[in-house]
Structure formats: structure tokens, C-alpha cells
Amino acid sequence: MIYQGSVQVHTHGRGSYLITDRVQVLVERSRVRTGLCHLFLRHTSASLVICENADPEVRADMERFMTRLVPDGDPLFAHTLEGPDDMPAHIRSMLTHTDLTVPVSTGRCPLGSWQGIYLWEHRAAGHRREIIVTVSGD
């Protein structure tokens, strides 16, 4: 059995946006009991991550680390068509993931106690992001 749906996320700029519950709804809707849930982000300046969902400082630390690693306005970058955060957002996306695969067990994604699925926006301004969710299995 294969089911496909999508999740829309309206971001307000850089940061992490919890989407676990929205993904779980699609997994339940698929009626797949055992299988895989694949998430694919249709953008090149944001990413998908599984991260701790208890302490928001973890995600703030991730943002601070990435800002140090790939700073906005670095003179190294020629691609600045959409501003000083344009190329850094693309690099951040390449260093992380634009897709995730999570198992499905007993009709749900069996995430750990402190795990959440997040869209990580790498642009300074808000955007509308779409994630294709494909659930397959028995």
C-alpha cells in the first residue's frame, strides 16, 4: 500500500518548525501499519531534521553553530541574487537534509521520547514550504 500527501509550513524566518504531529496524521491516514514514511522538502534553502523536542536551546544552539559555520554576507559567495542569506541558506541545506525516512510501526512513526521532526528554515525572511510525505508498507 502506498499513500502520498503533503504538509505546508508557513515560516516566519530562520528557525525550526515542529511538524511531527502533522506527519503522524498523514501516517495514520495512510492505514499503513508497518513500513516507511519518506519526507521530501521541495526547496533548496531549508531542510528537514530529527532533533530533540524537549529543550528549545538545542535548536537555538544548532542555529548559532550554523550561523558561525556559514555566515550571511560572506564575501566568498558570488550568488547573492536574493540577498546576503541566499547562498548561506543553500549551503546549510546541503550540509543537512532535504529528505528523511522514518520507519512506521503499529501505524505510527516510532520516534524516541525526545525526538521531533522539524522543518529548519535557513532564510531570514518567511517562506511557504511544502513537504511531500510518502508512506508505504503493509
DAJOSUL-V964438 format. One record per helix or strand of 2 or more residues. SS is the DSSP state (2 for helix, 1 for strand). FROM is the first residue (numbers start at 1). LEN is the number of residues. Records with the same first field share a line. If there is no record, write none. Layout:
# DAJOSUL-V964438
SS = FROM-LEN  FROM-LEN
This chain:
# DAJOSUL-V964438
1 = 2-9  15-4  34-8  46-7  99-7  115-7  128-10
2 = 20-11  56-14  86-10
